[in-house]
Amino acid sequence: MNPAGTEPRARIRTGGRWFIAATATAGTVLPLALPLRPALAAGLAVIVLAVICCRAGAELRRRRRDVNVKRQATALLAAPALQSVARISDERRMCRVGEALAGGFPDSAVEEAIEVAAIAGIPAAERFAMLRMVDDWLRENEGRRQSAPRQGTFDVVFVSDFSRHGGSAATIAAEILICRDRNLKVGLLRHPVFRLGPNEPLDPQVEELVDGESVSLIGLDDAVECGLAVVRPPVALMKPLERRPAISAGTTVIVADRAPFAYYGPGGPREQVWDIATVDRHVTDWLGRPTWYAGGPAVRTALFEHHAEEVAEIDMALSVWNGAIENGGWRQDEETTPTAASVSAGVRAAMADTV
């Protein structure tokens, strides 16, 4: 470990001679180490110092050894096409770093930044800019963590993707309307499906319902209480938010809007999308022990026929959670006090009373 106030010096050998990497490199990278976990901080410092300097030296040695003019020409002619394909992927990965930070996945963002920093094909200036962006975000986040969380109380909290990619925006929007029309206060926590996009925007069908009063967005640093928390789709919780609000729920339910595998046939299930035990564990660790509902009869059949052993390990409701329909009518029952039980029963009843 270096004494306080000093910076590490990286020495690289090229052409039989040693030279010392500029201390400006270390000055740019080391501040990143401060707010990170030790393993990530060490990895980040090593990679940037080694990659930007060592790989540069290795490239010089390679070029000095490559004296075959024909091979050089062939490589140069092939490089533009190969580089154009690689750069698209590299640029997307750099974008995902920022998206992951904003979307609630800071640990994954740092890990991605470490990997991207090792890509020699990306100009050093762009890699430094990305690392500086991560550093700035982490410093700002430290400030946010020092502030008291925003408090909130809701009757129902929906934890969902809410994006166009989620595939259930119309259904969720209808469920929100059910609660709003019953004078229930609704909180929405956007939980992206990480593999589809760590910070996808809200679907307009859902966004237009947010008024800040009856329907409000929940921030990633908030602390809220609710009678009922509804989690859907399960695939979102395969990779739970790494920065997430504290939610104290009276009742937690998971709505399985699709089966764990994409295909079921004589040869058995194929193409797994999500895993029952993994999702159940992640939700339990965060929101408490959930009750599971199949989104419809077909999903229920798949769960009991192909996943009987897994279903036996969870709290599976006997009834299904019928999907709401956009142009349906809803029976307006007399309002009851929104306790956890009445909210849960009221929402489910409203789902079942579609016309």
Kinemage of the C-alpha trace (Angstrom):
@kinemage 1
@onewidth
@group {chain A} dominant
@subgroup {mainchain}
@vectorlist {calphas} color= white
{ca met a 1} P 0.000 0.000 0.000
{ca asn a 2} L 1.277 3.473 -0.811
{ca pro a 3} L 1.766 6.060 1.971
{ca ala a 4} L -0.868 8.752 2.202
{ca gly a 5} L -0.388 11.555 -0.283
{ca thr a 6} L 1.648 9.457 -2.733
{ca glu a 7} L 0.624 7.915 -5.993
{ca pro a 8} L 1.745 4.564 -7.513
{ca arg a 9} L 4.233 4.577 -10.364
{ca ala a 10} L 3.826 1.975 -13.090
{ca arg a 11} L 6.983 0.976 -14.972
{ca ile a 12} L 6.798 -0.622 -18.391
{ca arg a 13} L 9.556 -2.221 -20.416
{ca thr a 14} L 9.725 -1.541 -24.130
{ca gly a 15} L 12.704 -2.170 -26.387
{ca gly a 16} L 14.836 -3.209 -23.394
{ca arg a 17} L 14.412 0.129 -21.635
{ca trp a 18} L 12.257 1.052 -18.662
{ca phe a 19} L 10.078 4.124 -18.491
{ca ile a 20} L 7.733 5.485 -15.838
{ca ala a 21} L 4.033 5.996 -16.622
{ca ala a 22} L 2.847 9.543 -16.093
{ca thr a 23} L 1.564 10.191 -12.605
{ca ala a 24} L -1.373 11.990 -14.185
{ca thr a 25} L -2.746 8.580 -15.092
{ca ala a 26} L -2.726 7.501 -11.478
{ca gly a 27} L -4.124 10.879 -10.447
{ca thr a 28} L -7.113 10.318 -12.695
{ca val a 29} L -7.768 6.752 -11.634
{ca leu a 30} L -7.041 6.575 -7.931
{ca pro a 31} L -9.877 8.890 -6.827
{ca leu a 32} L -12.179 6.224 -8.223
{ca ala a 33} L -10.886 3.776 -5.677
{ca leu a 34} L -12.079 5.765 -2.710
{ca pro a 35} L -15.840 5.110 -2.827
{ca leu a 36} L -15.579 1.581 -4.272
{ca arg a 37} L -15.352 -1.806 -2.646
{ca pro a 38} L -11.656 -2.783 -2.237
{ca ala a 39} L -11.700 -5.511 -4.904
{ca leu a 40} L -13.249 -3.282 -7.516
{ca ala a 41} L -11.062 -0.325 -6.635
{ca ala a 42} L -7.911 -2.404 -6.909
{ca gly a 43} L -9.051 -3.897 -10.175
{ca leu a 44} L -9.834 -0.492 -11.621
{ca ala a 45} L -6.461 0.986 -10.720
{ca val a 46} L -4.512 -2.021 -11.988
{ca ile a 47} L -6.390 -2.215 -15.243
{ca val a 48} L -6.132 1.428 -16.178
{ca leu a 49} L -2.463 1.704 -15.282
{ca ala a 50} L -1.576 -1.609 -16.905
{ca val a 51} L -3.858 -1.416 -19.912
{ca ile a 52} L -3.306 2.141 -21.016
{ca cys a 53} L 0.451 1.942 -20.480
{ca cys a 54} L 1.443 -1.713 -20.778
{ca arg a 55} L -0.705 -2.435 -23.790
{ca ala a 56} L 0.611 0.658 -25.486
{ca gly a 57} L 4.138 -0.634 -24.983
{ca ala a 58} L 3.180 -4.122 -26.140
{ca glu a 59} L 1.691 -2.668 -29.304
{ca leu a 60} L 4.933 -0.809 -30.044
{ca arg a 61} L 6.972 -3.979 -29.636
{ca arg a 62} L 4.620 -5.907 -31.876
{ca arg a 63} L 4.876 -3.332 -34.613
{ca arg a 64} L 8.679 -3.296 -34.392
{ca arg a 65} L 8.791 -7.058 -34.843
{ca asp a 66} L 6.345 -7.040 -37.759
{ca val a 67} L 8.690 -6.362 -40.666
{ca asn a 68} L 6.725 -8.209 -43.296
{ca val a 69} L 5.315 -5.469 -45.527
{ca lys a 70} L 2.698 -7.694 -47.115
{ca arg a 71} L 1.312 -8.804 -43.784
{ca gln a 72} L 1.249 -5.209 -42.588
{ca ala a 73} L -0.679 -4.128 -45.669
{ca thr a 74} L -3.175 -6.955 -45.286
{ca ala a 75} L -3.738 -6.084 -41.650
{ca leu a 76} L -4.217 -2.417 -42.437
{ca leu a 77} L -6.739 -3.165 -45.183
{ca ala a 78} L -8.734 -5.460 -42.926
{ca ala a 79} L -8.622 -3.163 -39.891
{ca pro a 80} L -11.271 -0.572 -40.886
{ca ala a 81} L -14.042 -3.152 -41.337
{ca leu a 82} L -13.174 -5.060 -38.164
{ca gln a 83} L -12.777 -1.891 -36.123
{ca ser a 84} L -16.145 -0.485 -37.253
{ca val a 85} L -17.933 -3.594 -35.991
{ca ala a 86} L -16.014 -3.652 -32.715
{ca arg a 87} L -16.473 0.068 -32.065
{ca ile a 88} L -20.260 -0.231 -32.216
{ca ser a 89} L -20.149 -2.847 -29.483
{ca asp a 90} L -17.596 -0.886 -27.456
{ca glu a 91} L -19.609 2.333 -27.667
{ca arg a 92} L -22.733 0.483 -26.547
{ca arg a 93} L -20.885 -0.948 -23.571
{ca met a 94} L -19.680 2.518 -22.600
{ca cys a 95} L -23.246 3.784 -22.789
{ca arg a 96} L -24.438 0.925 -20.595
{ca val a 97} L -22.039 2.048 -17.865
{ca gly a 98} L -23.904 5.345 -17.543
{ca glu a 99} L -27.284 3.665 -17.912
{ca ala a 100} L -26.487 1.172 -15.170
{ca leu a 101} L -25.452 3.971 -12.805
{ca ala a 102} L -28.673 5.881 -13.436
{ca gly a 103} L -30.876 2.789 -13.447
{ca gly a 104} L -29.861 1.476 -10.033
{ca phe a 105} L -27.001 -0.924 -10.828
{ca pro a 106} L -23.825 0.877 -9.643
{ca asp a 107} L -21.852 -2.292 -8.845
{ca ser a 108} L -22.488 -3.666 -12.320
{ca ala a 109} L -21.578 -0.283 -13.810
{ca val a 110} L -18.200 -0.295 -12.087
{ca glu a 111} L -17.503 -3.865 -13.188
{ca glu a 112} L -18.427 -2.972 -16.757
{ca ala a 113} L -16.216 0.121 -16.596
{ca ile a 114} L -13.286 -2.023 -15.491
{ca glu a 115} L -13.778 -4.347 -18.453
{ca val a 116} L -14.250 -1.521 -20.951
{ca ala a 117} L -11.121 0.237 -19.644
{ca ala a 118} L -9.158 -2.817 -20.760
{ca ile a 119} L -10.230 -2.510 -24.406
{ca ala a 120} L -7.219 -1.137 -26.254
{ca gly a 121} L -9.305 -0.360 -29.332
{ca ile a 122} L -11.080 2.470 -27.503
{ca pro a 123} L -9.113 5.733 -27.461
{ca ala a 124} L -7.518 6.427 -24.080
{ca ala a 125} L -9.277 9.799 -23.855
{ca glu a 126} L -12.677 8.133 -24.120
{ca arg a 127} L -11.787 5.588 -21.470
{ca phe a 128} L -10.598 8.323 -19.121
{ca ala a 129} L -13.804 10.265 -19.763
{ca met a 130} L -15.853 7.197 -18.865
{ca leu a 131} L -13.867 6.633 -15.678
{ca arg a 132} L -14.193 10.294 -14.727
{ca met a 133} L -17.967 10.018 -15.252
{ca val a 134} L -18.062 7.020 -12.901
{ca asp a 135} L -15.961 8.935 -10.369
{ca asp a 136} L -18.263 11.975 -10.524
{ca trp a 137} L -21.349 9.812 -10.091
{ca leu a 138} L -19.894 7.973 -7.111
{ca arg a 139} L -18.962 11.245 -5.429
{ca glu a 140} L -22.479 12.593 -5.960
{ca asn a 141} L -23.941 9.350 -4.670
{ca glu a 142} L -21.922 9.669 -1.485
{ca gly a 143} L -23.593 13.016 -0.961
{ca arg a 144} L -27.025 11.517 -1.533
{ca arg a 145} L -26.339 8.767 0.972
{ca gln a 146} L -25.562 11.377 3.608
{ca ser a 147} L -29.048 12.876 3.197
{ca ala a 148} L -32.096 11.513 4.971
{ca pro a 149} L -34.234 9.325 2.655
{ca arg a 150} L -37.523 10.668 1.382
{ca gln a 151} L -40.376 9.022 3.274
{ca gly a 152} L -43.600 7.819 1.722
{ca thr a 153} L -46.712 5.789 2.536
{ca phe a 154} L -48.794 4.007 -0.094
{ca asp a 155} L -51.668 1.588 -0.222
{ca val a 156} L -50.202 -0.285 -3.187
{ca val a 157} L -46.682 -0.280 -4.622
{ca phe a 158} L -46.029 -1.739 -8.058
{ca val a 159} L -42.467 -2.945 -8.669
{ca ser a 160} L -42.119 -3.444 -12.399
{ca asp a 161} L -40.143 -2.696 -15.529
{ca phe a 162} L -42.746 -0.200 -16.829
{ca ser a 163} L -40.902 0.079 -20.152
{ca arg a 164} L -41.929 -0.708 -23.717
{ca his a 165} L -39.775 -3.835 -23.521
{ca gly a 166} L -41.647 -5.183 -20.521
{ca gly a 167} L -44.556 -6.352 -22.664
{ca ser a 168} L -47.203 -5.688 -19.997
{ca ala a 169} L -47.430 -1.891 -19.856
{ca ala a 170} L -51.118 -1.832 -20.861
{ca thr a 171} L -52.013 -4.384 -18.197
{ca ile a 172} L -50.075 -2.595 -15.472
{ca ala a 173} L -51.569 0.749 -16.499
{ca ala a 174} L -55.041 -0.770 -16.111
{ca glu a 175} L -54.141 -2.128 -12.679
{ca ile a 176} L -52.933 1.312 -11.626
{ca leu a 177} L -56.231 2.797 -12.781
{ca ile a 178} L -58.140 0.198 -10.749
{ca cys a 179} L -56.352 1.287 -7.599
{ca arg a 180} L -56.612 4.988 -8.382
{ca asp a 181} L -60.357 4.735 -9.036
{ca arg a 182} L -60.757 3.044 -5.658
{ca asn a 183} L -59.010 6.004 -4.012
{ca leu a 184} L -55.932 3.961 -3.205
{ca lys a 185} L -52.599 5.761 -3.143
{ca val a 186} L -50.209 4.119 -5.608
{ca gly a 187} L -46.410 4.092 -5.694
{ca leu a 188} L -44.457 2.999 -8.759
{ca leu a 189} L -40.913 1.681 -8.518
{ca arg a 190} L -39.251 1.170 -11.858
{ca his a 191} L -37.230 -2.036 -11.794
{ca pro a 192} L -35.549 -2.566 -15.176
{ca val a 193} L -34.918 -5.982 -16.664
{ca phe a 194} L -31.146 -5.539 -16.678
{ca arg a 195} L -30.373 -7.610 -19.751
{ca leu a 196} L -32.899 -5.657 -21.828
{ca gly a 197} L -31.633 -2.267 -20.685
{ca pro a 198} L -30.614 -1.001 -17.246
{ca asn a 199} L -32.342 2.366 -17.607
{ca glu a 200} L -35.145 2.138 -20.142
{ca pro a 201} L -37.688 5.017 -20.062
{ca leu a 202} L -41.220 4.591 -18.766
{ca asp a 203} L -43.847 3.506 -21.242
{ca pro a 204} L -46.091 6.530 -22.026
{ca gln a 205} L -49.174 4.528 -20.955
{ca val a 206} L -47.759 4.375 -17.457
{ca glu a 207} L -45.997 7.733 -17.380
{ca glu a 208} L -49.176 9.665 -18.141
{ca leu a 209} L -50.808 8.246 -14.990
{ca val a 210} L -48.161 9.719 -12.689
{ca asp a 211} L -49.577 12.860 -11.075
{ca gly a 212} L -47.461 13.028 -7.911
{ca glu a 213} L -50.517 12.672 -5.707
{ca ser a 214} L -52.628 9.563 -6.281
{ca val a 215} L -49.865 7.949 -8.359
{ca ser a 216} L -46.215 8.731 -7.570
{ca leu a 217} L -42.813 7.483 -8.621
{ca ile a 218} L -40.622 6.030 -5.868
{ca gly a 219} L -36.971 7.080 -5.884
{ca leu a 220} L -34.103 4.635 -5.507
{ca asp a 221} L -33.065 6.197 -2.200
{ca asp a 222} L -36.545 6.508 -0.681
{ca ala a 223} L -37.931 4.696 2.359
{ca val a 224} L -41.593 3.775 2.006
{ca glu a 225} L -44.326 1.723 3.614
{ca cys a 226} L -47.235 0.085 1.825
{ca gly a 227} L -50.118 -2.294 2.412
{ca leu a 228} L -49.392 -4.326 -0.699
{ca ala a 229} L -46.327 -4.669 -2.943
{ca val a 230} L -46.932 -6.207 -6.373
{ca val a 231} L -43.858 -7.498 -8.200
{ca arg a 232} L -44.059 -8.295 -11.912
{ca pro a 233} L -42.595 -9.609 -14.113
{ca pro a 234} L -40.463 -12.122 -12.179
{ca val a 235} L -37.651 -11.881 -14.743
{ca ala a 236} L -36.862 -8.361 -13.503
{ca leu a 237} L -35.833 -9.781 -10.120
{ca met a 238} L -33.376 -12.228 -11.639
{ca lys a 239} L -30.959 -9.337 -11.195
{ca pro a 240} L -32.338 -7.115 -8.438
{ca leu a 241} L -31.552 -3.446 -8.142
{ca glu a 242} L -28.219 -2.871 -6.444
{ca arg a 243} L -29.319 0.573 -5.303
{ca arg a 244} L -32.918 0.298 -4.158
{ca pro a 245} L -35.366 1.897 -1.747
{ca ala a 246} L -36.291 0.445 1.607
{ca ile a 247} L -39.846 -0.871 1.242
{ca ser a 248} L -41.810 -2.170 4.207
{ca ala a 249} L -44.793 -4.073 2.804
{ca gly a 250} L -47.682 -5.591 4.729
{ca thr a 251} L -48.189 -8.132 1.943
{ca thr a 252} L -45.942 -8.953 -0.995
{ca val a 253} L -47.079 -10.778 -4.117
{ca ile a 254} L -45.252 -11.885 -7.252
{ca val a 255} L -47.322 -12.129 -10.414
{ca ala a 256} L -45.863 -14.705 -12.789
{ca asp a 257} L -47.055 -13.250 -16.067
{ca arg a 258} L -45.198 -15.932 -18.006
{ca ala a 259} L -43.723 -19.345 -17.337
{ca pro a 260} L -40.029 -19.735 -16.463
{ca phe a 261} L -39.169 -21.243 -19.861
{ca ala a 262} L -39.989 -19.914 -23.308
{ca tyr a 263} L -41.031 -23.313 -24.706
{ca tyr a 264} L -42.565 -26.470 -23.292
{ca gly a 265} L -42.816 -29.602 -25.382
{ca pro a 266} L -42.302 -33.372 -25.536
{ca gly a 267} L -38.549 -32.885 -25.206
{ca gly a 268} L -38.970 -30.860 -22.023
{ca pro a 269} L -38.665 -27.123 -21.297
{ca arg a 270} L -36.327 -25.042 -23.481
{ca glu a 271} L -34.799 -21.551 -23.216
{ca gln a 272} L -35.058 -20.575 -19.580
{ca val a 273} L -36.096 -16.961 -19.006
{ca trp a 274} L -36.183 -16.865 -15.218
{ca asp a 275} L -35.853 -19.150 -12.208
{ca ile a 276} L -38.480 -19.555 -9.489
{ca ala a 277} L -36.104 -20.132 -6.565
{ca thr a 278} L -33.812 -17.251 -7.531
{ca val a 279} L -36.636 -14.726 -7.839
{ca asp a 280} L -38.288 -15.933 -4.620
{ca arg a 281} L -35.008 -15.525 -2.723
{ca his a 282} L -34.318 -12.043 -4.087
{ca val a 283} L -37.815 -10.800 -3.292
{ca thr a 284} L -37.793 -12.356 0.180
{ca asp a 285} L -34.473 -10.724 1.038
{ca trp a 286} L -35.834 -7.328 0.035
{ca leu a 287} L -39.607 -7.212 0.551
{ca gly a 288} L -40.358 -10.187 2.747
{ca arg a 289} L -41.809 -13.612 2.021
{ca pro a 290} L -44.040 -13.308 -1.072
{ca thr a 291} L -47.192 -15.055 -2.174
{ca trp a 292} L -47.042 -16.148 -5.801
{ca tyr a 293} L -49.867 -15.810 -8.323
{ca ala a 294} L -49.952 -17.229 -11.805
{ca gly a 295} L -50.811 -14.508 -14.281
{ca gly a 296} L -53.380 -16.715 -15.978
{ca pro a 297} L -54.547 -20.321 -16.424
{ca ala a 298} L -51.881 -21.216 -19.018
{ca val a 299} L -49.054 -20.039 -16.758
{ca arg a 300} L -50.573 -21.856 -13.808
{ca thr a 301} L -50.736 -25.092 -15.811
{ca ala a 302} L -47.090 -24.764 -16.841
{ca leu a 303} L -46.002 -24.096 -13.266
{ca phe a 304} L -47.777 -27.102 -11.776
{ca glu a 305} L -47.038 -29.533 -14.605
{ca his a 306} L -43.375 -28.672 -15.220
{ca his a 307} L -42.210 -27.052 -11.973
{ca ala a 308} L -44.087 -28.967 -9.270
{ca glu a 309} L -41.040 -29.426 -7.026
{ca glu a 310} L -40.137 -25.736 -7.186
{ca val a 311} L -43.748 -24.639 -6.631
{ca ala a 312} L -43.897 -26.849 -3.531
{ca glu a 313} L -41.141 -24.725 -2.001
{ca ile a 314} L -42.949 -21.384 -2.393
{ca asp a 315} L -46.212 -19.891 -1.179
{ca met a 316} L -48.355 -20.418 -4.288
{ca ala a 317} L -51.916 -19.054 -4.324
{ca leu a 318} L -54.640 -21.354 -5.563
{ca ser a 319} L -56.306 -18.609 -7.594
{ca val a 320} L -54.814 -16.859 -10.611
{ca trp a 321} L -54.120 -13.141 -10.938
{ca asn a 322} L -56.155 -12.305 -14.017
{ca gly a 323} L -54.627 -9.664 -16.237
{ca ala a 324} L -56.548 -6.447 -16.513
{ca ile a 325} L -57.835 -5.360 -19.913
{ca glu a 326} L -57.478 -1.818 -21.151
{ca asn a 327} L -61.112 -1.219 -22.127
{ca gly a 328} L -62.714 -3.285 -19.378
{ca gly a 329} L -65.321 -2.170 -16.882
{ca trp a 330} L -64.795 -2.491 -13.170
{ca arg a 331} L -67.330 -3.193 -10.453
{ca gln a 332} L -67.308 -0.308 -8.013
{ca asp a 333} L -67.748 -1.908 -4.607
{ca glu a 334} L -68.148 0.058 -1.440
{ca glu a 335} L -64.765 1.317 -0.247
{ca thr a 336} L -63.136 -0.365 2.699
{ca thr a 337} L -60.305 0.708 4.924
{ca pro a 338} L -57.112 -0.023 2.942
{ca thr a 339} L -55.439 -2.528 5.248
{ca ala a 340} L -52.963 -4.996 3.784
{ca ala a 341} L -55.617 -7.704 3.525
{ca ser a 342} L -58.337 -5.481 2.059
{ca val a 343} L -55.976 -3.880 -0.453
{ca ser a 344} L -54.760 -7.260 -1.617
{ca ala a 345} L -58.292 -8.669 -1.836
{ca gly a 346} L -59.627 -5.513 -3.452
{ca val a 347} L -57.025 -5.406 -6.196
{ca arg a 348} L -57.401 -9.097 -6.955
{ca ala a 349} L -61.177 -8.828 -6.979
{ca ala a 350} L -61.023 -5.929 -9.377
{ca met a 351} L -58.803 -7.987 -11.686
{ca ala a 352} L -61.287 -10.840 -11.637
{ca asp a 353} L -64.295 -8.618 -12.276
{ca thr a 354} L -63.359 -7.681 -15.833
{ca val a 355} L -66.264 -7.576 -18.213
